[in-house]
């Protein structure tokens, strides 16, 4: 349960004491009502988010969430500065729960029914606030041809972590909401920063903040609930505490930049081929959906694909473009489409490239977000199951989920490393490699 003390902790500590070494965890930073940040016209950025690189100007919506003492406010500040310098107009949408508490709400004293009522009001008004910011961005940035980014301090699904599934389902039913609407359609990306209580325990302390109420165990439990609430989102990233705080901020920046399709540091991907499991363990919560990637005709060497994501109750559509090299790396941009936009792009499907169909299961294991894909097409890859995770640069140990049977690690294969950002070529190369492995050998 969110408490007045835990929220006041963030606003009372405008500065936090230095911690061991050079790293600082902005555990209890104040949550300020940030103003929209506009591009500095007197400074020419090295890379500009102009319409030539990212297409027609639009509003991008990204959630920054995480457990207590995760460095969320610092991350949003760093992101705001970086993206502004790259030519975006940046708007920081504040966490409404904090605003209501500073205005007199006292959720720590509420009974269960009152607390659910308060969280329901928060959810409803948080969506309204986000929509209001988007409307403002659309009116002040888009007419000038500038892309705008909404950095949302928490998002709709965070409420699930605080009220529990049963209460959340009731709230959704009463208001006519669905999980896919709240989770998948509102945000382009969700970045979850893991609490310092997991992996950076020395930086999680109550001593420098007498108002903080969560113990380490409580912080760990809450962090897990918050990350699991977003499992199933098309672009969820979990940022751990490996490599120090600055490395954590670097990986956060990389995740956001990649979702926007602009240059930024990347984490190293890890990819395995595994035996298709009959099911996942009961204690491994997961989301499941079907994907169909349809590749479009291009003439400039880029990869453009549209995706149909089907799950019970809703189908969503997405567009991904792998652009030309920028500073030695390919930019990758993704956005959510309406059905009309999807159908319009579908007319440009490349008849020479078959679609890729697969069932995806997403789950969290040891605070890392895994994608388990079972291919249905192309035929040469049908029945193959892969496991994918983006490992932090500072991570040296590859933790393989013990409930899956490893067949081969293909991370360092030439066809994977050289085609890691071109999903069609990578899949076809995988299918060709599998066909060669399955081919019976003949004796001379």
PyMOL commands that set and color helices and strands:
alter all, ss='L'
color gray80, all
select helices_A, chain A and resi 4-12+51-54+72-85+96-102+107-109+112-140+142-144+158-163+165-175+179-183+201-203+216-229+245-260+339-346+379-381+414-418+423-438
alter helices_A, ss='H'
color red, helices_A
select strands_A, chain A and resi 59-66+89-93+148-153+189-193+236-239+268-274+286-295+303-311+314-326+329-337+356-365+368-377+385-391+406-409
alter strands_A, ss='S'
color yellow, strands_A
deselect
rebuild
show_as cartoon
